[in-house]
Amino acid sequence: MYKIKKISQSKNKGFTLIELLIVVSVLGILGGVLTTVINPKVQRAKAQDSVYATNIQKLAEGIEAYYITGNGVAYPAEDPSGSLSNVIADPNNNLSKYIATWPTDAAYEYRVSSDSTNACLSVPMASDPDVRIKYVFKSSTSGACSGRVVRDCTYSCYEGSSFNTNLDGCNSLTGNACN
């Protein structure tokens, strides 16, 4: 008869220490790179900026509708706080037909010129509070970015004691300069 040799099995099952150290090192490096690339705080701030830009656009649409239905004579007056929350809440005002509530998730600013023919909306950016997302109504200024939501603006709607429609330094939402 034939004798069948039994193949001996190794008593050492599993990975060696070197193999485990290499895998853990590679995973650590990948984790560090991903955390740097996908920074959750930065991503949240960018998402919040998108929300702010959308809110500014919706507020601008409501204010423009109010302006147009009033024969293009005057923009709604602002609150002393630089918003429209009290104006919207006033039942004698038509603005509540176009804007249900004023957003409270950030310091939105609405300013009107003394003759009520120019208006501006802005909010500090979540990703960089030193610059703003801004909307300057078309009747307020001319240029490529008037009547559009813009970002990275260094000026608010009210600088010092004067109404401001300056779009210098602003960029469109696609990143093009407004100058």
C-alpha positions as CSV (number, residue, x, y, z in Angstrom):
1,M,0.0,0.0,0.0
2,Y,0.8,3.5,-0.5
3,K,1.7,5.7,2.4
4,I,0.2,9.1,2.4
5,K,2.3,11.7,3.9
6,K,0.5,14.1,6.1
7,I,1.3,17.7,5.3
8,S,2.2,19.4,8.5
9,Q,0.3,22.5,9.3
10,S,2.2,25.4,10.8
11,K,1.5,26.0,14.4
12,N,1.8,29.8,13.8
13,K,-1.5,31.0,12.5
14,G,-2.2,34.7,12.0
15,F,-0.2,37.8,11.1
16,T,3.3,38.8,12.2
17,L,3.9,41.8,14.4
18,I,5.6,43.6,11.4
19,E,2.5,43.0,9.2
20,L,0.2,44.4,11.9
21,L,2.4,47.5,12.4
22,I,2.5,48.2,8.7
23,V,-1.3,48.0,8.4
24,V,-1.9,50.2,11.5
25,S,0.6,52.8,10.2
26,V,-1.0,52.9,6.7
27,L,-4.5,53.3,8.3
28,G,-3.2,56.1,10.5
29,I,-1.7,58.0,7.6
30,L,-4.9,57.6,5.6
31,G,-7.0,58.7,8.5
32,G,-4.8,61.8,9.0
33,V,-5.0,62.7,5.3
34,L,-8.7,62.3,5.2
35,T,-9.3,64.4,8.3
36,T,-7.2,67.2,6.7
37,V,-9.0,67.0,3.4
38,I,-12.5,66.5,4.8
39,N,-12.4,69.0,7.7
40,P,-15.9,68.7,9.2
41,K,-15.7,72.2,10.7
42,V,-14.8,73.8,7.3
43,Q,-17.4,71.7,5.5
44,R,-20.2,72.8,8.0
45,A,-19.2,76.4,7.5
46,K,-19.4,76.1,3.7
47,A,-22.8,74.5,4.0
48,Q,-24.0,77.3,6.3
49,D,-22.7,79.9,3.8
50,S,-24.9,78.2,1.2
51,V,-27.9,78.4,3.5
52,Y,-27.2,82.1,4.1
53,A,-26.9,82.8,0.4
54,T,-30.2,81.0,-0.3
55,N,-31.9,83.0,2.5
56,I,-30.5,86.3,1.1
57,Q,-31.8,85.3,-2.3
58,K,-35.3,84.5,-1.0
59,L,-35.4,87.7,1.1
60,A,-34.3,89.7,-2.0
61,E,-37.1,88.1,-4.1
62,G,-39.7,89.0,-1.5
63,I,-38.4,92.6,-1.2
64,E,-38.3,92.9,-5.0
65,A,-41.9,91.7,-5.3
66,Y,-42.9,94.2,-2.7
67,Y,-41.0,97.0,-4.6
68,I,-42.6,96.0,-7.9
69,T,-46.2,95.8,-6.6
70,G,-45.7,99.3,-5.1
71,N,-45.0,100.6,-8.6
72,G,-41.2,100.6,-8.0
73,V,-41.5,103.7,-5.8
74,A,-40.0,102.6,-2.5
75,Y,-38.3,99.6,-0.7
76,P,-39.8,98.7,2.7
77,A,-38.5,100.7,5.6
78,E,-36.0,99.0,7.9
79,D,-36.3,98.3,11.6
80,P,-33.9,100.3,13.8
81,S,-32.1,97.0,14.3
82,G,-31.3,96.8,10.6
83,S,-33.7,94.0,9.8
84,L,-37.3,93.6,8.7
85,S,-38.6,91.4,11.5
86,N,-41.0,94.0,13.0
87,V,-42.0,95.3,9.5
88,I,-43.0,91.7,8.5
89,A,-44.9,91.2,11.7
90,D,-46.9,94.4,11.2
91,P,-50.4,93.3,9.8
92,N,-50.8,96.8,8.1
93,N,-47.8,96.1,5.9
94,N,-48.0,94.3,2.6
95,L,-44.5,92.8,3.0
96,S,-45.9,89.9,5.0
97,K,-47.4,88.7,1.7
98,Y,-43.9,88.1,0.3
99,I,-41.8,87.2,3.3
100,A,-43.3,85.1,6.1
101,T,-40.5,85.5,8.6
102,W,-37.1,87.1,9.0
103,P,-34.3,84.5,9.5
104,T,-32.8,84.3,13.0
105,D,-29.9,81.9,12.3
106,A,-27.4,84.8,11.8
107,A,-27.1,88.6,11.9
108,Y,-28.9,89.4,8.6
109,E,-28.8,93.1,7.8
110,Y,-31.2,95.0,5.7
111,R,-30.6,98.7,5.0
112,V,-32.5,101.3,2.9
113,S,-31.3,104.6,1.6
114,S,-32.9,107.7,3.2
115,D,-35.1,108.2,0.1
116,S,-36.1,104.5,0.1
117,T,-35.0,104.0,-3.5
118,N,-32.0,101.9,-2.8
119,A,-31.7,98.8,-0.6
120,C,-29.1,96.2,0.4
121,L,-29.1,92.8,2.3
122,S,-26.1,91.2,3.9
123,V,-25.0,88.6,6.4
124,P,-21.5,87.6,7.8
125,M,-20.2,84.4,6.2
126,A,-19.9,81.4,8.6
127,S,-16.6,80.4,7.0
128,D,-15.1,83.9,7.5
129,P,-17.1,86.4,9.7
130,D,-14.9,89.3,8.5
131,V,-16.5,89.2,5.1
132,R,-20.1,89.1,4.0
133,I,-22.7,87.6,1.7
134,K,-24.5,90.5,0.1
135,Y,-27.3,91.5,-2.2
136,V,-27.5,95.0,-3.7
137,F,-30.8,95.7,-5.5
138,K,-30.5,96.6,-9.2
139,S,-31.8,100.1,-8.7
140,S,-29.0,100.7,-6.1
141,T,-26.0,100.2,-8.3
142,S,-24.9,99.1,-11.7
143,G,-22.4,96.5,-12.6
144,A,-22.0,92.8,-13.2
145,C,-23.0,91.8,-9.7
146,S,-25.9,94.1,-8.9
147,G,-29.2,92.3,-8.4
148,R,-27.2,89.0,-7.6
149,V,-26.1,87.3,-4.4
150,V,-22.4,87.9,-4.0
151,R,-19.9,86.6,-1.4
152,D,-16.5,87.7,0.1
153,C,-17.7,91.3,0.4
154,T,-15.6,93.4,2.8
155,Y,-18.3,96.1,3.2
156,S,-21.6,95.7,4.9
157,C,-24.8,97.6,3.8
158,Y,-24.2,100.3,6.4
159,E,-20.7,101.5,7.0
160,G,-20.2,104.1,9.7
161,S,-23.3,106.2,9.4
162,S,-24.0,105.9,5.7
163,F,-25.8,103.5,3.4
164,N,-23.3,101.5,1.3
165,T,-23.8,99.6,-2.0
166,N,-20.1,99.1,-2.6
167,L,-19.4,95.7,-4.3
168,D,-15.6,96.2,-4.4
169,G,-13.8,92.9,-3.5
170,C,-17.0,90.9,-3.8
171,N,-17.2,87.7,-5.9
172,S,-20.1,86.0,-7.6
173,L,-21.2,82.7,-6.1
174,T,-19.3,81.0,-9.0
175,G,-16.1,82.8,-7.9
176,N,-15.8,85.5,-10.5
177,A,-14.8,89.0,-9.3
178,C,-17.5,91.7,-9.5
179,N,-15.2,94.5,-10.5
